[in-house]
Amino acid sequence: MSQPLLPCVYRPTGTDRLRVSLPFDLRNRSWIHSVIGDRARPEYSKQHRYWLIARDHFSNLVQALLDRYSRVDVVAEFTTTEVCDSKNS
């Protein structure tokens, strides 16, 4: 599996973490921490080649990716009964 040319953020339904694929850069971990904070614990899956990041960081992460790469693919699964999170409104 090759590295993506554009970043991709996948937000599954439920409480699963975001899956974030980034073009290879040795500084990706430090960049992620600069966006979501040093206390956050992103995990890198070598098998799947993506980062697992808490859902709370979705909006900030997408905006930072747009600032860094100008484009980002976002896949956000939803259900018809899903209720918007009012704390992010």
C-alpha positions, 0 to 999 in steps of 0.5 A: 500500500503506497502513501497517499498524495493528499491527506484523508480523514475518515470519521466512522460512526459510533465512538471509534477514533478518527483514521488519518492518512498523511503523505509521508513526512518524518515530522508528522507526529510532531505536527499532529501534536502541534495541532491537537496538543501534547497531551493527546495520544495519537497512535500510528498503525504501521499495518494500515498506515494511518493515525488513530486520533480522538474524535474531539479533534475532528474540526481542528484537524481538518482545518489544520490539514487544509492550511498545510496541504490546501486539500483534504479528503474527508469521509464522515459516516453517519446514521439518520438517527445521529444527533449533532454534538452541541458542544462543538456548535 
